[in-house]
């Protein structure tokens, strides 16, 4: 089960995230718990593998918004880097960033299921 303490150790800014949920901890944790199943992670993988940089950008940008709203800072920062690389029309470094993002998603998934 995900907790505020686990999220803090993950690097999330839970005070900010809770603020966006008007202090409703149950709502915030429920929303965070949905992140590992977010469909844009799969879209990112597939689109990058296919070389569809526009689709990669769209998926990364969408994830960036969701992760930013929940203040999942480590994951948000990676999505920001990916979107900026693609805004400059370069995919150099995107695969490594995506691998790290997926590793963090998996770590969050484990925290949510413990």
Order of alpha helices (4+ residues) and beta strands (2+ residues): alpha-alpha-alpha-alpha-alpha-alpha-alpha
